[in-house]
């Protein structure tokens, strides 16, 4: 199994094109049973054809093609000052179906999306259950969905279903890429006067919102569809993310009307190295982007020696990690001068100076999971990788999920700095701790990346101890990470939850 394969692929990544008005198991079947028209409109980026699929007649689908999202100018119902639930950003974990007590840390899919108020949405996920997803939205809600696909058998580009109400987007891959993966997981939820930004680790399938625990960054942003907002660095970064994913430019243009000025987190995206756009933004992705973000945050951090950094990484898919890769990742997480990234493949550090700790559920924990088989299937650590002589087994640490006997599907990096280890930053998003997600170092600042990924780095994290437990805090509020902050090394006899090679 190649080291860039993600756990969700092992969980049986499928796309069910059961739309509101047509049912077809995949894009090819849908094309075979429907009328297809390709609209070459000015609203779409060059090379991004929109395929409008209709079960009725050609005229309706052609008239709707290209009308991706912008219908807000016709609404005219805007609140002067929208009431925002999360104006400064927050972190939540997904609610479990058998949790009896309500928790402010948890959120359900329905509470997050608020479908009765939702006008339109841009979504991305690796695994999508379309029948489940569309059941969560009103039929008049426009949806743009970026999803994983097989470029050998499915169309690239934007395909429209249900008279333009649903647009499926398949991003670009190099035909020679062996294991293409669209793994980013985010939402842009458009309401009358605000947009909810969600970046996290949850797929659009029931199990990710009920049985295993995922993590989400959420922020509500003012939205003025008739008045452009000032340009911000975050807005530019998010625009690049959507364009990288081949989202039609007409939908991307809606970002001009979102007020991003209160966003303080930083986006970290990955894009396959073989993708044509990545050539122009080669240093903006993966571990290079992480290094740039941390370098930019350093002037606003307390002055500390970089050597005080302790890095705790958690993901649900493990790749062929080596001590050399840990050294490169560790140095990137210190925020080096961007000019030094050109030599990252030659970085060497003494093993004792590289304080990277890798969290992964143990086999004993997996045997105690609620819904064991479904929870276990969310974890991918191949036995051959674990037993390989180069894998740093002494780096493995045991994590304890914040909810007992639950598998956490979060992807998180905790950076702790200072003599007291009381401040730092947190990454959360879709990146597993794999070279396919973050990039394999080369002799340039452009790492070799396999996947599309997206996450955020939350700055100014403080770590405080209360009642014997350490908590991550941001803006004076506790950050739920879906597991305890304090980790412990594997005990003698502990092994990770492994899979035998198939």
N, C-alpha and C positions, 0 to 999 in steps of 0.2 A: 504493500500500500504506500503510495507516494506521500511525502511529508506535508504536502499542501492540501491534502484532503481534509475537509472539515467534518465535524461530528454530524451535522445536519444531513449531509449526503448519506451517511450510514443509517440515519433514521428514516430513510426512504423519501428523499426529496421528490415530491410530485407536484404537478400543477393541474388543478381541476378547472377546466374552462366551463364551469356550469354558470353561465351568466344569467341575468334576469330574464332574458327573452330567448336565448339560444342555449342549447346544451351540446357541447362537443368536448371529448376527452382531452384533446390537445389541439395545438394550432393547425396542424396538418389536417386533422379530421374536420376541424371547423372550416378550413378552406375548401375542403372537398364537398361540403354539404351546404355552403352558403355562397352568396354572390360577393365577390371581392372586387373592390375598386381601389386603385392606388392614387392617392391625391398628392400631387406635386405642388404644394402651396407654399407661399412665402412665409407661412407661419412656422415652418419646420426647418431645422438646420439642414445644411447641405448634406445629402446622403442619407437623411433620416426620412424614409418613406413612411407615411401613415397608411395603414391598410384598414379600411372600414369594412367590417363584416356585419351583414344583415341577413336575417332569414326571410325577409320579405322581398323588397325590390331594390334596384340599384339607385333609384333617384333619391330615396331617403338617406341612404348611407353616404352618398356623395355629397349631399347638402350638409351633412353633419361633419364630414371629415375636416379636420383642421381646427374645429371649434373645441379645443382641448379643455381649457378651464375658464377663460375669462368671460364670465357672464355677470360679473358683479356690477358693471356699470348700469345694468338694467334694474338693479334692485332698489338702490336709492334709500335703503333703510339702515342708517348708520347711527350708532350711539356716539354722542359727542365725546364722552369719556367712558370707554368700555370698562366693565368690572372684571378685572383679571384675577384669576385664582392663584397663578404662579408668576407674578410680574418680574421677579428676580431670579427665577429658576429654582428647581428643587429636584430631589432624587426620590424615586419610589421603587418598590419591588412589586411584582405581580401577585395578585391575591390568589390564594389556594382554595380549591373548591370545598375542602373539608375544614377550613378555618372557621371556627364558630364565633370567635370574638373579633370584632372590627379593630383594625389598627390603622393609625394615621400613616404608617409607613407603607401600607399596601394600597393597590388600586386595581380595580377590575377593568376589563376592556371597555365595558359600557360607560363606566364613569370617566375613563380617559377620553373616549371619543365623543361622548354626548351626541349620539346620532340624531336626536330630534332637533338639534340646532345646527347641525353640520351642513354646510353648503357644498363643499367640494374637498378633495383630499389628494395629496401626492404621497404614495406609500412605497416602501421597498422592503423586501424580505427574501430570504433564501428558500424557505418552504412556505407554500401557500395552499390552504384549503379554500378554494374559491366559493364552494357552496356555503361553508361556515362564514366566510368573510362577508359575502354579499347579504347574508341573512342579518348582519349587524347594521346595515345601512338602509336608509330610505331609498326607494327606487329613483327619486329625483336628485340624489346626490351624485355629482360627477366624481369619478375616481380615475386617477392615473396611477398605475401599479407597475413598479419596476421589479422584475423577478428573475430568478435563475432560469436557465434554459439550456438545451443541448444544441449548440450551433450547427452540429452535423445533420440534425433532423428538423430543426425549427427555424422560423424566419427571424432574422435580426431586424430591429426597427420598432416602430410603433404601430400597433394593430388596434383598430377600434371595433368595439362590440356594442350592442344595444343602442344603435343610433347615436353613437358618440358619447354615451354616458359612462362607458368603461373603456379606458385606453390601456392596453398591456404594452409595456416597453421591454425590449430585449436589448441590452447594451452591446457594444461592439467587442468582438474577440478576434484575435489573429487566428486564421484557420489552422495554423500549425500548432496552436497551443493545445497541449495534451489534456489538461484537466481544468477547463475554464469554470470559474465559480463567481457568481454574483452573491455576495454574502452580507452586504450592507443591510441594516435594519433601522428604518427611520420612518417618521410620519410628519407631514405638514398638513395640519387640519385647519381648514378655512371656515370661519364663522362670519357673521355680518360685520363685526368691527374688530375682530382679533384673529390671530393665527396661533395655533398651539404647535410648537416644535417638540418633537419626541425623538430622541436618539437612544438606542439601547441594544439589548441582546435577544429580544423576543421575535420569533417568527409569527406568521399569521396563520396559526393553527391552534386548535383548542388546547392541546396539551401544554403549550407554552404559556397559557393564561389560566391554568387551573391545577396542574399536577407538578410541574417543575417550576422553579422560581427564577425569574428573570429580573434584570435591573433596567431602569429607565431614567434618563434625564429629561425633564419636562420644563418648558418655559412658555408663557403666554406673552404674545407680542402685539402691540397695536397694529391695526390693518386699516389703511385708508385707500380703497380701490380707485378713488378719483383724484388722489393727491400723492405724487411720488414722495418718497422719504429720502433723507440724506444718505449718501453712500457710506458704508462702514466696512471695516476689514472683514468682519464676520459675514456680512451680506455678500461680499465678493467671494469669500471662501465657499459659502453655501451655493452660490450661483455656479462656481466651477464644479462643485460636486454633482449638481444636477446635469450640467452639460456633459461631464465625463460619463454619466450614466445614460446618455442619449435621451434624456427627457426632452420632449419637444419644446422649442424655444418660446412658443406662445405661453406654455405653462410656466417656464422659468421666469418669464417677464413679470409674473405676479410678485416676485421677490422685491421688485422696485417699490412696491407699495407697503412693505412691511417695515416697521420701525425696529431696527436691531440695536439701537443705541444702549440699551440696558443689558445686553448680552456680555458677560465677562468670561465665559468659557471659550475654549479654543477647539476648532475642528481638526481632527486628524483623519485623513482619508488614505486609502490605498487604491491603486488602479493598476491593472496588469501592465507590466513593462512593455509588452509587445503592442499595446494600444497606441494608435497614432497620436492621440492628444497627449499621452504621457511623455512623448519626446519633447514637447514644448514646455512641460512642467515637471521635468524629470526629478527635481529635488524637492517636490512638494508632497511626496507620498511616503507612507510607511515609516520606517525608523528614521529616515532623513527628516521627515516632517515633525516627528516627535522631538528630535534634537533641536530643530528650529524653534518649536513652541517653548521648550524648557529654557533655551537660551534667551528667548524674549521675556520670559517670566522672571529671570534671575535678578534683574535690577529691583524688582518689587518684593523679593524674598529677603528674609533676615540674612545677614552676611554669615555664611558658614563654609566650612571646608567641604568640597565636593566628596571627599573621602568618607564623610559621615553618612552618605546616602545608603539606605537599605531599601531594596526593591522587592516587593511581594507581588507576584504575578499569578493570576488564576485564569484558566480557560478550560473548556470542556473537551478540547481536542489537542492532543499532544503530538508533536512532530519530532524529527530527528535532531534534537537539541544537543549541542556540544559545548564544552567549556569555552572554546573560541567564540562561539556565537553569543554566549552569555556575556563575555567581555565586551563585545561590540555593542550589544544591547545596553549594557550597564553604562558604557561611556556615552552613548546617545542620550540616555536618560539623565545624564549629568548636564546636558545642554552645552556641548562644546562649541567652539567657534565654527560657524558654518563652513569656513574655508578648509577646515581639517577633515571634513567628511569625505573629501576626495581620496583619502588614504584609509578609510575605515576597514577595508578588508585585511589590512596589515596591522591593525591595532592588536597589541598584546598586553596583558596585565597579569600580575601574579594572582593565582587562583584565590588566595586568601583575601585579596583586595576587592574581589568581585562579589559583593554581597547581594546575590539574587536568590530568592527563595521561591520555589515553584509549588503552588498549592494544587492538590488533586485528591478527590475522594478515594478513600481506601476500600479494599474489597470488603472488609468487615462492615464499613458504613453502607456500602451498596446492598449488602444482604439485608439490611434493616430498613431500606427505603420504603416509604409508602408507595404503593403502585410500583413494585420493584422492577418489573420488566420494562415499563415505559420510562421510568426514571433512569435505569441502567442504560437504555438505548441512547440517552442523551450524552453519554460519555464515551469518548473514543481515545483509547491509549493501547496501541497494538503491542502485544507481548514481545514481538521481535525488536521493537524500538527500545522497550524497557531493558531487555537483556543484552542489547548491543553494548559492547565494551566502552564505547565513547559516550554513552548517555550518563549524565551526572546524577546518579541515583541518590547521592548524599544531599542533593539540593531539594529533595521532595519533602513537603510539609503537609501536615494534616489540617484541613479546614473543618470548621463546625458551622453548618448552616444555621441561620438565625431562626428558622423553623425546624423543630426536631424531625429527624428521619426524612429529610427532603433533599433532593438533588438540586443543586444550584446550577443554572445554565448561564449565569452571568459571565462576562469577560471583563476583568478588572485588573488594574495595576495600582498598587498603593506605593507611593514614594514617601519615605520618612527621612527627615533630615535633622541635623543638630545633635548635640551631645545628649539631649533628653529625648531625641526622636519625637519631638512634639509638633512639628510642622512639616509641610510638604505639599503634594498634589495627588490627585486621583484621576486615572483614566478609566472610562467605562464606554462600552460600545459593542461592536461586533467582532473585533479582532481577537481571535484565539492567540495563544502564545506559540505561533508557528511561523516558520520562515515564509510559507506561502502567503500568510496574511501581512506580516510586517516587512518582509523582504530579506533576501539573501545578499550579504555585502559583496560588492565588486570593487574594482580598482577605481571607481568613480563615485560621486555622491549619489548616483542613481542606483538604488538597490534593485535586485531582480525580484519582482513581485508577481504573484500569480492571481490574486483575488481582488475583487472590488470589496472594500470594507469602509466602515465609517464609525467614528467614535468622538468623544469630547474629552478634553483635559480640563478638569476643574481646578483652578488655582487657589492659593491661600487656604489650604486645608490645615486645620490644627487637630492634634490628637490629644485627648484628655482622658484621664482615668476617673471613673465614677463607680463606686461600689465594687472595686476590684476588676472592672472591665474597661478596656480602652475603647473609645469611640472616636470616629472621624467627625469633625465638625466643619461646617461651612456657613458663613454669615450668621454664626451663633446658633445654628440648627444642626442637629445630629443627622449624619448622612447614612441611611441604611444601605449596607453593601451586600445584603443577602447572606453574609457569613460574619462570624466574629472577627474583629480586627486582629486579635492575638492568635498567632498560629503556633503550632508545636511540631518539632521534627517527627518523622515516622519513628515509631518504636521498633525494637527488634521484632522481626516477624511480620511487620506491616508491609503490605504490597498494595500498589494502586489497583483500582478497578480496571482490569485488563480485558482485552479481547484477543482471541486467537486469530491469527492471520487467515483470511479467506482466500 
